[in-house]
Amino acid sequence: MISSEMPELLGMCDRIYVMNEGQFVGQYTAADASQEKIMRSIVRNERIVKNGEQ
């Protein structure tokens, strides 16, 4: 599911990945996700490095 609607994401997803400018900048489980955490990920815009990527 791709959406910019926070209530929809928080209500329907069990895992949320946050993208900004084509990069993953956050990932949360449903239990850990909040609108504040998601917005903080977007504002920081720090790329998540996965599986040996640089």
PDBQT receptor file of N, H, CA, C and O in Angstrom, charges set to zero:
ATOM      1  N   MET A   1       0.840  -1.165   0.000  1.00  0.00    +0.000 N 
ATOM      2  CA  MET A   1       0.000   0.000   0.000  1.00  0.00    +0.000 C 
ATOM      3  C   MET A   1       0.893   1.240   0.000  1.00  0.00    +0.000 C 
ATOM      4  O   MET A   1       1.836   1.325   0.787  1.00  0.00    +0.000 OA
ATOM      5  N   ILE A   2       0.606   2.178  -0.860  1.00  0.00    +0.000 N 
ATOM      6  H   ILE A   2      -0.160   2.108  -1.499  1.00  0.00    +0.000 HD
ATOM      7  CA  ILE A   2       1.328   3.448  -0.895  1.00  0.00    +0.000 C 
ATOM      8  C   ILE A   2       0.324   4.545  -0.601  1.00  0.00    +0.000 C 
ATOM      9  O   ILE A   2      -0.718   4.638  -1.251  1.00  0.00    +0.000 OA
ATOM     10  N   SER A   3       0.640   5.372   0.377  1.00  0.00    +0.000 N 
ATOM     11  H   SER A   3       1.486   5.297   0.905  1.00  0.00    +0.000 HD
ATOM     12  CA  SER A   3      -0.278   6.436   0.759  1.00  0.00    +0.000 C 
ATOM     13  C   SER A   3       0.467   7.538   1.498  1.00  0.00    +0.000 C 
ATOM     14  O   SER A   3       1.488   7.297   2.142  1.00  0.00    +0.000 OA
ATOM     15  N   SER A   4      -0.058   8.736   1.393  1.00  0.00    +0.000 N 
ATOM     16  H   SER A   4      -0.888   8.931   0.869  1.00  0.00    +0.000 HD
ATOM     17  CA  SER A   4       0.460   9.839   2.190  1.00  0.00    +0.000 C 
ATOM     18  C   SER A   4      -0.505  10.181   3.319  1.00  0.00    +0.000 C 
ATOM     19  O   SER A   4      -0.288  11.144   4.055  1.00  0.00    +0.000 OA
ATOM     20  N   GLU A   5      -1.567   9.399   3.455  1.00  0.00    +0.000 N 
ATOM     21  H   GLU A   5      -1.743   8.617   2.857  1.00  0.00    +0.000 HD
ATOM     22  CA  GLU A   5      -2.563   9.613   4.505  1.00  0.00    +0.000 C 
ATOM     23  C   GLU A   5      -2.155   8.850   5.766  1.00  0.00    +0.000 C 
ATOM     24  O   GLU A   5      -2.265   7.624   5.818  1.00  0.00    +0.000 OA
ATOM     25  N   MET A   6      -1.689   9.572   6.774  1.00  0.00    +0.000 N 
ATOM     26  H   MET A   6      -1.601  10.567   6.732  1.00  0.00    +0.000 HD
ATOM     27  CA  MET A   6      -1.190   8.949   8.007  1.00  0.00    +0.000 C 
ATOM     28  C   MET A   6      -2.213   8.059   8.704  1.00  0.00    +0.000 C 
ATOM     29  O   MET A   6      -1.872   6.933   9.065  1.00  0.00    +0.000 OA
ATOM     30  N   PRO A   7      -3.454   8.510   8.913  1.00  0.00    +0.000 N 
ATOM     31  CA  PRO A   7      -4.415   7.641   9.610  1.00  0.00    +0.000 C 
ATOM     32  C   PRO A   7      -4.653   6.324   8.863  1.00  0.00    +0.000 C 
ATOM     33  O   PRO A   7      -4.815   5.273   9.482  1.00  0.00    +0.000 OA
ATOM     34  N   GLU A   8      -4.673   6.392   7.540  1.00  0.00    +0.000 N 
ATOM     35  H   GLU A   8      -4.542   7.246   7.037  1.00  0.00    +0.000 HD
ATOM     36  CA  GLU A   8      -4.864   5.197   6.727  1.00  0.00    +0.000 C 
ATOM     37  C   GLU A   8      -3.690   4.231   6.916  1.00  0.00    +0.000 C 
ATOM     38  O   GLU A   8      -3.901   3.037   7.131  1.00  0.00    +0.000 OA
ATOM     39  N   LEU A   9      -2.479   4.729   6.839  1.00  0.00    +0.000 N 
ATOM     40  H   LEU A   9      -2.307   5.699   6.664  1.00  0.00    +0.000 HD
ATOM     41  CA  LEU A   9      -1.297   3.891   7.023  1.00  0.00    +0.000 C 
ATOM     42  C   LEU A   9      -1.249   3.269   8.413  1.00  0.00    +0.000 C 
ATOM     43  O   LEU A   9      -1.030   2.067   8.560  1.00  0.00    +0.000 OA
ATOM     44  N   LEU A  10      -1.456   4.100   9.428  1.00  0.00    +0.000 N 
ATOM     45  H   LEU A  10      -1.634   5.077   9.309  1.00  0.00    +0.000 HD
ATOM     46  CA  LEU A  10      -1.369   3.618  10.807  1.00  0.00    +0.000 C 
ATOM     47  C   LEU A  10      -2.479   2.616  11.122  1.00  0.00    +0.000 C 
ATOM     48  O   LEU A  10      -2.293   1.735  11.961  1.00  0.00    +0.000 OA
ATOM     49  N   GLY A  11      -3.618   2.738  10.468  1.00  0.00    +0.000 N 
ATOM     50  H   GLY A  11      -3.770   3.453   9.786  1.00  0.00    +0.000 HD
ATOM     51  CA  GLY A  11      -4.736   1.838  10.732  1.00  0.00    +0.000 C 
ATOM     52  C   GLY A  11      -4.715   0.544   9.957  1.00  0.00    +0.000 C 
ATOM     53  O   GLY A  11      -5.332  -0.431  10.387  1.00  0.00    +0.000 OA
ATOM     54  N   MET A  12      -4.027   0.496   8.826  1.00  0.00    +0.000 N 
ATOM     55  H   MET A  12      -3.526   1.287   8.476  1.00  0.00    +0.000 HD
ATOM     56  CA  MET A  12      -4.106  -0.675   7.954  1.00  0.00    +0.000 C 
ATOM     57  C   MET A  12      -2.820  -1.480   7.809  1.00  0.00    +0.000 C 
ATOM     58  O   MET A  12      -2.875  -2.639   7.398  1.00  0.00    +0.000 OA
ATOM     59  N   CYS A  13      -1.686  -0.913   8.127  1.00  0.00    +0.000 N 
ATOM     60  H   CYS A  13      -1.641   0.028   8.461  1.00  0.00    +0.000 HD
ATOM     61  CA  CYS A  13      -0.407  -1.566   7.850  1.00  0.00    +0.000 C 
ATOM     62  C   CYS A  13       0.197  -2.204   9.099  1.00  0.00    +0.000 C 
ATOM     63  O   CYS A  13       0.036  -1.695  10.208  1.00  0.00    +0.000 OA
ATOM     64  N   ASP A  14       0.900  -3.336   8.904  1.00  0.00    +0.000 N 
ATOM     65  H   ASP A  14       1.030  -3.750   8.003  1.00  0.00    +0.000 HD
ATOM     66  CA  ASP A  14       1.621  -3.917  10.031  1.00  0.00    +0.000 C 
ATOM     67  C   ASP A  14       3.096  -3.542   9.986  1.00  0.00    +0.000 C 
ATOM     68  O   ASP A  14       3.821  -3.779  10.953  1.00  0.00    +0.000 OA
ATOM     69  N   ARG A  15       3.552  -2.961   8.882  1.00  0.00    +0.000 N 
ATOM     70  H   ARG A  15       2.964  -2.769   8.097  1.00  0.00    +0.000 HD
ATOM     71  CA  ARG A  15       4.907  -2.439   8.780  1.00  0.00    +0.000 C 
ATOM     72  C   ARG A  15       4.861  -1.222   7.861  1.00  0.00    +0.000 C 
ATOM     73  O   ARG A  15       4.174  -1.236   6.839  1.00  0.00    +0.000 OA
ATOM     74  N   ILE A  16       5.579  -0.191   8.219  1.00  0.00    +0.000 N 
ATOM     75  H   ILE A  16       6.137  -0.180   9.049  1.00  0.00    +0.000 HD
ATOM     76  CA  ILE A  16       5.574   1.048   7.439  1.00  0.00    +0.000 C 
ATOM     77  C   ILE A  16       7.006   1.409   7.067  1.00  0.00    +0.000 C 
ATOM     78  O   ILE A  16       7.878   1.510   7.930  1.00  0.00    +0.000 OA
ATOM     79  N   TYR A  17       7.235   1.601   5.775  1.00  0.00    +0.000 N 
ATOM     80  H   TYR A  17       6.527   1.519   5.074  1.00  0.00    +0.000 HD
ATOM     81  CA  TYR A  17       8.518   2.086   5.273  1.00  0.00    +0.000 C 
ATOM     82  C   TYR A  17       8.300   3.506   4.787  1.00  0.00    +0.000 C 
ATOM     83  O   TYR A  17       7.326   3.787   4.089  1.00  0.00    +0.000 OA
ATOM     84  N   VAL A  18       9.200   4.396   5.154  1.00  0.00    +0.000 N 
ATOM     85  H   VAL A  18       9.991   4.167   5.721  1.00  0.00    +0.000 HD
ATOM     86  CA  VAL A  18       9.072   5.810   4.814  1.00  0.00    +0.000 C 
ATOM     87  C   VAL A  18      10.097   6.144   3.742  1.00  0.00    +0.000 C 
ATOM     88  O   VAL A  18      11.279   5.835   3.886  1.00  0.00    +0.000 OA
ATOM     89  N   MET A  19       9.636   6.783   2.657  1.00  0.00    +0.000 N 
ATOM     90  H   MET A  19       8.675   7.034   2.540  1.00  0.00    +0.000 HD
ATOM     91  CA  MET A  19      10.535   7.219   1.594  1.00  0.00    +0.000 C 
ATOM     92  C   MET A  19      10.500   8.734   1.482  1.00  0.00    +0.000 C 
ATOM     93  O   MET A  19       9.468   9.369   1.701  1.00  0.00    +0.000 OA
ATOM     94  N   ASN A  20      11.650   9.298   1.137  1.00  0.00    +0.000 N 
ATOM     95  H   ASN A  20      12.489   8.782   0.959  1.00  0.00    +0.000 HD
ATOM     96  CA  ASN A  20      11.757  10.723   0.859  1.00  0.00    +0.000 C 
ATOM     97  C   ASN A  20      12.786  10.889  -0.242  1.00  0.00    +0.000 C 
ATOM     98  O   ASN A  20      13.909  10.398  -0.128  1.00  0.00    +0.000 OA
ATOM     99  N   GLU A  21      12.411  11.569  -1.294  1.00  0.00    +0.000 N 
ATOM    100  H   GLU A  21      11.499  11.967  -1.387  1.00  0.00    +0.000 HD
ATOM    101  CA  GLU A  21      13.289  11.795  -2.444  1.00  0.00    +0.000 C 
ATOM    102  C   GLU A  21      13.879  10.497  -2.985  1.00  0.00    +0.000 C 
ATOM    103  O   GLU A  21      15.056  10.448  -3.344  1.00  0.00    +0.000 OA
ATOM    104  N   GLY A  22      13.060   9.444  -3.043  1.00  0.00    +0.000 N 
ATOM    105  H   GLY A  22      12.105   9.484  -2.752  1.00  0.00    +0.000 HD
ATOM    106  CA  GLY A  22      13.470   8.175  -3.628  1.00  0.00    +0.000 C 
ATOM    107  C   GLY A  22      14.320   7.288  -2.737  1.00  0.00    +0.000 C 
ATOM    108  O   GLY A  22      14.791   6.245  -3.190  1.00  0.00    +0.000 OA
ATOM    109  N   GLN A  23      14.529   7.665  -1.494  1.00  0.00    +0.000 N 
ATOM    110  H   GLN A  23      14.147   8.513  -1.126  1.00  0.00    +0.000 HD
ATOM    111  CA  GLN A  23      15.348   6.890  -0.562  1.00  0.00    +0.000 C 
ATOM    112  C   GLN A  23      14.508   6.458   0.638  1.00  0.00    +0.000 C 
ATOM    113  O   GLN A  23      13.643   7.204   1.096  1.00  0.00    +0.000 OA
ATOM    114  N   PHE A  24      14.765   5.250   1.146  1.00  0.00    +0.000 N 
ATOM    115  H   PHE A  24      15.468   4.644   0.774  1.00  0.00    +0.000 HD
ATOM    116  CA  PHE A  24      14.120   4.820   2.376  1.00  0.00    +0.000 C 
ATOM    117  C   PHE A  24      14.762   5.558   3.545  1.00  0.00    +0.000 C 
ATOM    118  O   PHE A  24      15.978   5.504   3.727  1.00  0.00    +0.000 OA
ATOM    119  N   VAL A  25      13.951   6.242   4.330  1.00  0.00    +0.000 N 
ATOM    120  H   VAL A  25      12.963   6.286   4.182  1.00  0.00    +0.000 HD
ATOM    121  CA  VAL A  25      14.466   7.037   5.447  1.00  0.00    +0.000 C 
ATOM    122  C   VAL A  25      13.892   6.584   6.792  1.00  0.00    +0.000 C 
ATOM    123  O   VAL A  25      14.232   7.159   7.825  1.00  0.00    +0.000 OA
ATOM    124  N   GLY A  26      13.032   5.569   6.796  1.00  0.00    +0.000 N 
ATOM    125  H   GLY A  26      12.755   5.102   5.956  1.00  0.00    +0.000 HD
ATOM    126  CA  GLY A  26      12.473   5.075   8.048  1.00  0.00    +0.000 C 
ATOM    127  C   GLY A  26      11.727   3.780   7.844  1.00  0.00    +0.000 C 
ATOM    128  O   GLY A  26      11.192   3.522   6.766  1.00  0.00    +0.000 OA
ATOM    129  N   GLN A  27      11.691   2.967   8.881  1.00  0.00    +0.000 N 
ATOM    130  H   GLN A  27      12.125   3.177   9.757  1.00  0.00    +0.000 HD
ATOM    131  CA  GLN A  27      10.881   1.751   8.860  1.00  0.00    +0.000 C 
ATOM    132  C   GLN A  27      10.392   1.474  10.269  1.00  0.00    +0.000 C 
ATOM    133  O   GLN A  27      11.150   1.570  11.233  1.00  0.00    +0.000 OA
ATOM    134  N   TYR A  28       9.116   1.130  10.377  1.00  0.00    +0.000 N 
ATOM    135  H   TYR A  28       8.500   1.052   9.594  1.00  0.00    +0.000 HD
ATOM    136  CA  TYR A  28       8.486   0.941  11.684  1.00  0.00    +0.000 C 
ATOM    137  C   TYR A  28       7.506  -0.225  11.632  1.00  0.00    +0.000 C 
ATOM    138  O   TYR A  28       6.881  -0.480  10.603  1.00  0.00    +0.000 OA
ATOM    139  N   THR A  29       7.381  -0.920  12.740  1.00  0.00    +0.000 N 
ATOM    140  H   THR A  29       7.889  -0.713  13.577  1.00  0.00    +0.000 HD
ATOM    141  CA  THR A  29       6.300  -1.882  12.890  1.00  0.00    +0.000 C 
ATOM    142  C   THR A  29       5.059  -1.096  13.295  1.00  0.00    +0.000 C 
ATOM    143  O   THR A  29       5.163   0.048  13.739  1.00  0.00    +0.000 OA
ATOM    144  N   ALA A  30       3.893  -1.701  13.146  1.00  0.00    +0.000 N 
ATOM    145  H   ALA A  30       3.808  -2.630  12.785  1.00  0.00    +0.000 HD
ATOM    146  CA  ALA A  30       2.650  -1.018  13.513  1.00  0.00    +0.000 C 
ATOM    147  C   ALA A  30       2.669  -0.622  14.982  1.00  0.00    +0.000 C 
ATOM    148  O   ALA A  30       2.196   0.455  15.344  1.00  0.00    +0.000 OA
ATOM    149  N   ALA A  31       3.211  -1.483  15.825  1.00  0.00    +0.000 N 
ATOM    150  H   ALA A  31       3.595  -2.358  15.531  1.00  0.00    +0.000 HD
ATOM    151  CA  ALA A  31       3.243  -1.205  17.260  1.00  0.00    +0.000 C 
ATOM    152  C   ALA A  31       4.160  -0.029  17.594  1.00  0.00    +0.000 C 
ATOM    153  O   ALA A  31       3.939   0.661  18.589  1.00  0.00    +0.000 OA
ATOM    154  N   ASP A  32       5.178   0.202  16.782  1.00  0.00    +0.000 N 
ATOM    155  H   ASP A  32       5.358  -0.359  15.975  1.00  0.00    +0.000 HD
ATOM    156  CA  ASP A  32       6.166   1.249  17.055  1.00  0.00    +0.000 C 
ATOM    157  C   ASP A  32       5.894   2.550  16.291  1.00  0.00    +0.000 C 
ATOM    158  O   ASP A  32       6.447   3.596  16.632  1.00  0.00    +0.000 OA
ATOM    159  N   ALA A  33       5.052   2.489  15.269  1.00  0.00    +0.000 N 
ATOM    160  H   ALA A  33       4.602   1.640  14.992  1.00  0.00    +0.000 HD
ATOM    161  CA  ALA A  33       4.834   3.652  14.399  1.00  0.00    +0.000 C 
ATOM    162  C   ALA A  33       3.950   4.700  15.056  1.00  0.00    +0.000 C 
ATOM    163  O   ALA A  33       3.012   4.385  15.788  1.00  0.00    +0.000 OA
ATOM    164  N   SER A  34       4.274   5.942  14.776  1.00  0.00    +0.000 N 
ATOM    165  H   SER A  34       5.036   6.198  14.181  1.00  0.00    +0.000 HD
ATOM    166  CA  SER A  34       3.420   7.063  15.169  1.00  0.00    +0.000 C 
ATOM    167  C   SER A  34       3.612   8.153  14.122  1.00  0.00    +0.000 C 
ATOM    168  O   SER A  34       4.605   8.162  13.396  1.00  0.00    +0.000 OA
ATOM    169  N   GLN A  35       2.665   9.058  14.054  1.00  0.00    +0.000 N 
ATOM    170  H   GLN A  35       1.858   9.051  14.644  1.00  0.00    +0.000 HD
ATOM    171  CA  GLN A  35       2.772  10.149  13.098  1.00  0.00    +0.000 C 
ATOM    172  C   GLN A  35       4.032  10.971  13.364  1.00  0.00    +0.000 C 
ATOM    173  O   GLN A  35       4.693  11.421  12.428  1.00  0.00    +0.000 OA
ATOM    174  N   GLU A  36       4.358  11.162  14.625  1.00  0.00    +0.000 N 
ATOM    175  H   GLU A  36       3.822  10.797  15.385  1.00  0.00    +0.000 HD
ATOM    176  CA  GLU A  36       5.543  11.947  14.979  1.00  0.00    +0.000 C 
ATOM    177  C   GLU A  36       6.821  11.279  14.500  1.00  0.00    +0.000 C 
ATOM    178  O   GLU A  36       7.700  11.948  13.958  1.00  0.00    +0.000 OA
ATOM    179  N   LYS A  37       6.938   9.967  14.693  1.00  0.00    +0.000 N 
ATOM    180  H   LYS A  37       6.223   9.424  15.134  1.00  0.00    +0.000 HD
ATOM    181  CA  LYS A  37       8.142   9.249  14.255  1.00  0.00    +0.000 C 
ATOM    182  C   LYS A  37       8.278   9.272  12.738  1.00  0.00    +0.000 C 
ATOM    183  O   LYS A  37       9.376   9.456  12.212  1.00  0.00    +0.000 OA
ATOM    184  N   ILE A  38       7.177   9.087  12.044  1.00  0.00    +0.000 N 
ATOM    185  H   ILE A  38       6.286   8.937  12.471  1.00  0.00    +0.000 HD
ATOM    186  CA  ILE A  38       7.208   9.098  10.584  1.00  0.00    +0.000 C 
ATOM    187  C   ILE A  38       7.635  10.471  10.068  1.00  0.00    +0.000 C 
ATOM    188  O   ILE A  38       8.483  10.569   9.181  1.00  0.00    +0.000 OA
ATOM    189  N   MET A  39       7.053  11.517  10.620  1.00  0.00    +0.000 N 
ATOM    190  H   MET A  39       6.365  11.437  11.341  1.00  0.00    +0.000 HD
ATOM    191  CA  MET A  39       7.419  12.871  10.190  1.00  0.00    +0.000 C 
ATOM    192  C   MET A  39       8.872  13.196  10.531  1.00  0.00    +0.000 C 
ATOM    193  O   MET A  39       9.551  13.875   9.760  1.00  0.00    +0.000 OA
ATOM    194  N   ARG A  40       9.348  12.721  11.669  1.00  0.00    +0.000 N 
ATOM    195  H   ARG A  40       8.796  12.169  12.295  1.00  0.00    +0.000 HD
ATOM    196  CA  ARG A  40      10.748  12.943  12.049  1.00  0.00    +0.000 C 
ATOM    197  C   ARG A  40      11.677  12.283  11.030  1.00  0.00    +0.000 C 
ATOM    198  O   ARG A  40      12.706  12.855  10.671  1.00  0.00    +0.000 OA
ATOM    199  N   SER A  41      11.323  11.084  10.564  1.00  0.00    +0.000 N 
ATOM    200  H   SER A  41      10.488  10.619  10.856  1.00  0.00    +0.000 HD
ATOM    201  CA  SER A  41      12.126  10.396   9.548  1.00  0.00    +0.000 C 
ATOM    202  C   SER A  41      12.195  11.212   8.265  1.00  0.00    +0.000 C 
ATOM    203  O   SER A  41      13.255  11.322   7.647  1.00  0.00    +0.000 OA
ATOM    204  N   ILE A  42      11.073  11.778   7.870  1.00  0.00    +0.000 N 
ATOM    205  H   ILE A  42      10.213  11.688   8.372  1.00  0.00    +0.000 HD
ATOM    206  CA  ILE A  42      11.029  12.565   6.636  1.00  0.00    +0.000 C 
ATOM    207  C   ILE A  42      11.877  13.827   6.771  1.00  0.00    +0.000 C 
ATOM    208  O   ILE A  42      12.629  14.170   5.859  1.00  0.00    +0.000 OA
ATOM    209  N   VAL A  43      11.760  14.503   7.882  1.00  0.00    +0.000 N 
ATOM    210  H   VAL A  43      11.149  14.224   8.623  1.00  0.00    +0.000 HD
ATOM    211  CA  VAL A  43      12.496  15.753   8.082  1.00  0.00    +0.000 C 
ATOM    212  C   VAL A  43      14.000  15.508   8.158  1.00  0.00    +0.000 C 
ATOM    213  O   VAL A  43      14.784  16.272   7.595  1.00  0.00    +0.000 OA
ATOM    214  N   ARG A  44      14.401  14.457   8.845  1.00  0.00    +0.000 N 
ATOM    215  H   ARG A  44      13.764  13.836   9.302  1.00  0.00    +0.000 HD
ATOM    216  CA  ARG A  44      15.838  14.139   8.946  1.00  0.00    +0.000 C 
ATOM    217  C   ARG A  44      16.417  13.739   7.611  1.00  0.00    +0.000 C 
ATOM    218  O   ARG A  44      17.546  14.108   7.287  1.00  0.00    +0.000 OA
ATOM    219  N   ASN A  45      15.643  12.971   6.812  1.00  0.00    +0.000 N 
ATOM    220  H   ASN A  45      14.726  12.671   7.075  1.00  0.00    +0.000 HD
ATOM    221  CA  ASN A  45      16.050  12.523   5.477  1.00  0.00    +0.000 C 
ATOM    222  C   ASN A  45      17.381  11.772   5.500  1.00  0.00    +0.000 C 
ATOM    223  O   ASN A  45      18.227  11.986   4.631  1.00  0.00    +0.000 OA
ATOM    224  N   GLU A  46      17.571  10.905   6.476  1.00  0.00    +0.000 N 
ATOM    225  H   GLU A  46      16.885  10.731   7.182  1.00  0.00    +0.000 HD
ATOM    226  CA  GLU A  46      18.778  10.080   6.564  1.00  0.00    +0.000 C 
ATOM    227  C   GLU A  46      18.487   8.737   5.913  1.00  0.00    +0.000 C 
ATOM    228  O   GLU A  46      17.582   8.018   6.336  1.00  0.00    +0.000 OA
ATOM    229  N   ARG A  47      19.236   8.410   4.911  1.00  0.00    +0.000 N 
ATOM    230  H   ARG A  47      19.972   8.994   4.568  1.00  0.00    +0.000 HD
ATOM    231  CA  ARG A  47      19.026   7.157   4.187  1.00  0.00    +0.000 C 
ATOM    232  C   ARG A  47      19.292   5.955   5.072  1.00  0.00    +0.000 C 
ATOM    233  O   ARG A  47      20.259   5.934   5.833  1.00  0.00    +0.000 OA
ATOM    234  N   ILE A  48      18.420   4.943   4.970  1.00  0.00    +0.000 N 
ATOM    235  H   ILE A  48      17.634   4.959   4.352  1.00  0.00    +0.000 HD
ATOM    236  CA  ILE A  48      18.626   3.686   5.688  1.00  0.00    +0.000 C 
ATOM    237  C   ILE A  48      19.538   2.798   4.845  1.00  0.00    +0.000 C 
ATOM    238  O   ILE A  48      19.229   2.541   3.682  1.00  0.00    +0.000 OA
ATOM    239  N   VAL A  49      20.632   2.334   5.390  1.00  0.00    +0.000 N 
ATOM    240  H   VAL A  49      20.883   2.543   6.336  1.00  0.00    +0.000 HD
ATOM    241  CA  VAL A  49      21.552   1.451   4.685  1.00  0.00    +0.000 C 
ATOM    242  C   VAL A  49      21.169   0.012   5.029  1.00  0.00    +0.000 C 
ATOM    243  O   VAL A  49      21.064  -0.348   6.201  1.00  0.00    +0.000 OA
ATOM    244  N   LYS A  50      20.961  -0.806   3.994  1.00  0.00    +0.000 N 
ATOM    245  H   LYS A  50      21.046  -0.513   3.042  1.00  0.00    +0.000 HD
ATOM    246  CA  LYS A  50      20.544  -2.193   4.197  1.00  0.00    +0.000 C 
ATOM    247  C   LYS A  50      21.461  -3.159   3.472  1.00  0.00    +0.000 C 
ATOM    248  O   LYS A  50      21.911  -2.879   2.361  1.00  0.00    +0.000 OA
ATOM    249  N   ASN A  51      21.733  -4.274   4.084  1.00  0.00    +0.000 N 
ATOM    250  H   ASN A  51      21.367  -4.502   4.987  1.00  0.00    +0.000 HD
ATOM    251  CA  ASN A  51      22.421  -5.400   3.460  1.00  0.00    +0.000 C 
ATOM    252  C   ASN A  51      23.686  -5.008   2.703  1.00  0.00    +0.000 C 
ATOM    253  O   ASN A  51      23.841  -5.366   1.535  1.00  0.00    +0.000 OA
ATOM    254  N   GLY A  52      24.573  -4.291   3.341  1.00  0.00    +0.000 N 
ATOM    255  H   GLY A  52      24.447  -4.001   4.289  1.00  0.00    +0.000 HD
ATOM    256  CA  GLY A  52      25.864  -3.971   2.750  1.00  0.00    +0.000 C 
ATOM    257  C   GLY A  52      25.840  -2.860   1.717  1.00  0.00    +0.000 C 
ATOM    258  O   GLY A  52      26.870  -2.571   1.108  1.00  0.00    +0.000 OA
ATOM    259  N   GLU A  53      24.676  -2.218   1.498  1.00  0.00    +0.000 N 
ATOM    260  H   GLU A  53      23.839  -2.452   1.993  1.00  0.00    +0.000 HD
ATOM    261  CA  GLU A  53      24.634  -1.098   0.545  1.00  0.00    +0.000 C 
ATOM    262  C   GLU A  53      25.405   0.083   1.109  1.00  0.00    +0.000 C 
ATOM    263  O   GLU A  53      25.626   0.169   2.317  1.00  0.00    +0.000 OA
ATOM    264  N   GLN A  54      25.807   0.974   0.250  1.00  0.00    +0.000 N 
ATOM    265  H   GLN A  54      25.628   0.905  -0.731  1.00  0.00    +0.000 HD
ATOM    266  CA  GLN A  54      26.512   2.182   0.707  1.00  0.00    +0.000 C 
ATOM    267  C   GLN A  54      25.819   3.413   0.246  1.00  0.00    +0.000 C 
ATOM    268  O   GLN A  54      26.270   4.520   0.537  1.00  0.00    +0.000 OA
TER     269      GLN A  54
